[in-house]
Amino acid sequence: MGSQITVLGAGSWGSTLANVLFENGHEVLIWTRDEKQKEEINTDHTNERYLPHFKFPTELRATTDLEKAVATADLLVFVIPTKGMRELAKRVNSLLNREVTVVHASKGLEENTYKRISTLLSEEISSEYLKGLVTLSGPSHAEEVIAKDLTTITAASSDKKAAELVQSVFINDYFRVYTNTDIIGVEIGAALKNIIALGAGVIAGLGYGDNAKAGLVTRGLAEISRLGVKLGADPLTFMGLSGVGDLIVTCTSPHSRNWRAGYQIGQGKDVSSVINGMGMVVEGVSTTKAAYELAQTYGIEMPITEAIYQVVYNKADVKHVILNLMQREGKAE
């Protein structure tokens, strides 16, 4: 018999993970704030805004009642934008009365505090209720997972048994899950790759080709590694799925909302109008600010991150910023 699992968040990724879990034989409930979305999932078995043309199994249900969503779950899977994570965790904690394993599948750093998501979850969910804390991350577009394209991903936790539990509930013949004990590196890689994806979109929007993209992704990985190691990550983690793997998928595909946002900016569109017109949160925008300020604090050289920061927050001219990157003083790799 499968586990009782609640997925908190009914966007494209939350809905997709709920479907994976349901197909794996678990009892799954999706929680959403949106009454209309709940009715659509329960009545039409669709989520057209996020997963057009896909039909969910009729037995997969949604609710807007958070108390009901939390009541009997063995696992709670948080899949909402980072900016709402702390508030939801506080609400969940007030409803818990027993131990649960907490998983999050979001990618970002908290605004202002710049804390990793697992850190803020551990701050808001009482240790007496927290059986295990795991992040699920890696190169994965919801649009492809829902179509059962082959996907590999990482379940990371400082608690190996918790990571193995999450691995066991998610893994199947098209969704392969590896474990990793370096939760710092996995979360930093997941968050910071969105900055580089913005940059990759900008490069494409400006009309540059594969040479420029390869250079950006490679030097972007170097930046992510430098900051990640400073924050306590294992440098080898960035050579894995949540490092170079996530960079490849996010920086090369129009499925990525960060890439799409960067592409429009590269074409000369106003940054604010691009972000407001996406219809979904572009995590790379707030993460750019977090990474830029962390780099300033720790004295870490992150020229690509700084360039994206200047474009997004100071409205710097995109072409001028790219030219400045290329005209930096020559140095050893």
N, C-alpha and C positions, 0 to 999 in steps of 0.2 A: 504493500500500500504506500502511496506517495505521501509527501509532506503537505501540510496546509501552508500556503504561501500567499501573502498579499503584496502586490506591486503597487507602490504609491507613486502615481503619476501615469497619465494616459496619453502622453505624447507618442511620437513615432517609436522611440526606443523602448519606453515602458510597455507599450502595447505589444511590441514585437517580443520582448522578453517574456511577457505573460503568456504569449502564444507558444513560445518554446517550452516553457515550464508545463503548460497544459498538455502539450503533445508528449511530454516525458512522463505523463501519468500522475501529475500532482493536482491537488485541489487548489485552484487559483482564483483569487478575487482581485479585481483592479479597482483602486480608489482614484476618484477624480473630484476636483472641486466643481466641475461643470455639470449641472443637471441635464442639459441637453445632450451632452456627450455621453453621459450615463445611459440615457434613454436610447440613444442611437446604438450603442454597443449592445444593450439588452434586447432591443426590439428588432433592429435591422441587422445586427451583428456586423456592423461596419464602423470604421473610424476614418471617414472620407477625408477630413482635413489633413490628417497625418499619414494615412496609409490608403491612398485611393485604390478602389477596385478590389480590395482584399476583404474576404469574408471570414470572420472568426467562427470557431465552433459554437453552436447554439448554447452549449453548456457553460461557456466562459462568460462570467458575469461581472458587472461593474456596480459600484456603489458610491454615493457621496457621503455616506455615514462613516466617519473616521473611527468612531467607537466600534462599530460593527467590523470594520476592516481590520482592526487591531486585535479584536477579542480572542480569536482562536488560532491566529497565525503562529507557525513555528519559525518561519522566516519572514522578515520584512525587507522588501527590496525598494529602496529610495531611488526614484528616477525622475527627479524634477530639476529645474535650473538651480544653480548654486545659490543664487540670491535668496531663494525661499527655503533653503535647506534647514537653517537653524530654527526658524519659526515652526516649521512642520515637526522637527525633532522634539521641540518643547511640547507640542500638542500630543504627540505620540507618547512621550514619556509620562504625561499626566494620566494616560489611559492604561498603561501597562500595570500588570499585577503578577507577572511571572517572567522567567528568563526567555529571551528570544535571540536568535542570530540575526544581526543587522547587516545587510548588504547595501552598497550604493553603486550605481552605475552611471554617475554623472561625472563631468570633467570640468574642473575649474578650481579657482581659489576664492575664498570669501572676500568680498569687498571690504576695504579698510583694514581688516585684521590680517589678510593674506594667508589665512590658515587653510590647511588642506581639509577636504571634506570629512575624512575620517576623524580628524582632530576635533572639529566642531560637533560631530555626532557623539563622540565620546564625552564631550563636555556637557551635552544636553540630555543624554540618555543615561540614567543612573546605572552605576556599575552592578548593582544588585539585579538588574534586569538584562544586562548586556552579556549574553552567553558567548558571543563572538562578533567580531567586526571585520568585514571583508569588503574590498573594492573589486569590482568586475570591470575590466578595461582591456582595450586592445583595438586592432584595426577592424572595424565593424560598422558598415552602413546598415541601418534598419531596413532599407528598401531591398537589400540583398539577402539579409538573414530571413526576412519574412518569405522570400522566394526560395528559401532553402539552398542558397549558394553556400559553398564551403567556406567556413569562417573559423578562425582560431583566435582565442582570447585568453586573458589571464585572470585568475582569482588570486588576489594578493592579500595577505594578512600576516601580522607578526605571530599569530596563532596558527600553526600549520594545520591542526585538526579542523579549525574553522574553515580554512581555505579548501581543504579536501572535502568537507561537507558541501560547500557551495559548488565545487567542481562536480561532485556526484549528482547534484540535483539538476544542473544545467547541461551536462555533456550529452551529446547524442551523435548520430552519424553525419550530421552536417554542421554541428556546433561543437567544436573541440575546445576544451578548457584545460589550460595548464595552471599549476599552482606556483606561487612565488611568495617568499617571506619578506621581500623588500617593498613594503607598502608605500614608503616614502618615495622611492624611485618610480614606482608605477603611477602614483598620483601626480607627481611632478611632470613626468613624461606626458601623461594624459592631458594635463592642463596646458602646458606650455606649447604643445604641438599646434594648438589652435592659433597661436600667434604666427607661427611659421606658415600655417595654412592661409591666413590672411595675406601674408607676403607673397605666397605662391599665386594666389588669385590676382593680386596686384600685378605681378610680373606677366601673367597671362593676359590680363586686361590691357596692359601696355603694348602687347604684341610680341613679347620676347618668347623664345622657344625653349627647347629641352635643355640646352646648355645652361641657360640662366636658371631654370627650375632645379636642375641637379645641383648647381652651386649653392643656391639658396637653401635647399633641403639639407645638404651636407654641412654647411656652415651653421645652419640653424640647429642641427643636432649637437654640434660642438657647444653652442650657447646653452642649450638645455642641460647638457651634461655638466658644464661648469657650475651652473647655479644649483643643479640637483645635488651634486657631490658636496657643495658647501652646506646644503641643508640636511645632509646626512644620508644621501642615497648611495647605493652601490653603483659605480660607473658601468658595470657590466649590464645592469638592468636596461640601460638606454640602447643596448645593442639587440634587445629582445622585442617582443610584440608590442609592449607599451611605449617603446622608444622609436626605433627606426621603423617598425611595422606600422604603428599608428601614424607616423609622419608620412609614409608612402601613401597610405589610403586617403588621408585627409588632404594632402597637398597635390593630389593628382586627379581628383574626381569632382565633377559638378554636383555629386550627391552631398558634398560637404557644404553646410551653410556658411562656414567661415571662408572657404574658398570662393563661394558665390559672392559673398559680401566684398571680399578683396577684389574680385574680378570687376565688379561694378565701380569700385573706387578707382581702380586702374584705368577704367574707361572714362574717368573724369566726373563721375557722379558725386554729388555732395554726400559726405560721410553720414550725417544725421539722417538724411532721407533714405539712404541705403539701409541703415540699421532699422529704422522704423518700418520700412517696407518689407522686411524679411518675413514677418509673421511668426517667427520663432526667435528665441534668444540666441544671439551670436556671442557665445562664451568668450571667444578670443578677444573681444573688445575690452571687457573688464580685466581679463587675465593679462593683457598687454600692460595695463597700468600697474597691476600688482607686480609683475615680473620686472618692469622698468624700475620701480621704486625699491624692490628687493635688491636688484643689481646695484643701485646707487648706495644702498645701506651697507652691502657687503663688499663693495668695490670690485664687482665682477664685470668683466668686459662683455657686453651683449649688444653689438652694433646693429644687428638686424632688428632686435626688439626695440632699441632706441629709435630706429628709423620708422617703424610701424607706429610707435608712440607719437612721434612728431606729426605723422600724417593724421592719425585718428584724433588726437587731443589738441594739437596746436595748428591743425589745418595747413600743414606744410605742403608745398607742391610735390606731388608724387615723383615726377620725373627728376626734379632737383635732388630729392632725397636719395633716389636710386643712384644718381650720378655721384653724389657724395660718398656712398658706400663703395663704389668702384674706384674712387680716387683716394681712398685711405692709403696711408703709408704702407709700402710693401713689407711683408714679414714672413717668417717661417710658419708653415702649417702646424 
